[in-house]
Amino acid sequence: MEKDHLEILLEDIRGKFDLVLEGHDALRQEIREARQSSDDKHDQTAFLLQALNDKIDRVATELTAHRADTEAHQLYRVKEGP
């Protein structure tokens, strides 16, 4: 009788252990998916920031060229500050 009881307990423990392993696998998969999503968002943000920096640099270059062209004319003066 004790052997049968021990086998029943071991089977119960094994079943619970399998459930814990399945839970860990599910969590591991969710963590991988969350990490991938986070990496994708980070890459997109980095791309957008680089595009914005490039645009700011182009505007600054164009503004510098426009200012130089404006200052080349004697009629126009660029006033600094208030």
JOFEN-V405058 format. One line per field, one symbol per residue. phi: phi as a letter, one per 40 degrees, with the letter a starting at -180 (. if undefined). psi: psi as a letter, one per 40 degrees, with the letter a starting at -180 (. if undefined). A space follows every 50 residues. Layout:
BEGIN
phi->???
psi->???
END
This chain:
BEGIN
phi->.ccccccccccccccccccccccccccccccccccccccccccccccccc cccccccccccccccccccccccccbbcccgc
psi->dddddddddddddddddddddddddddddddddddddddddddddddddd ddddddddddddddddddddedhddhhhhha.
END
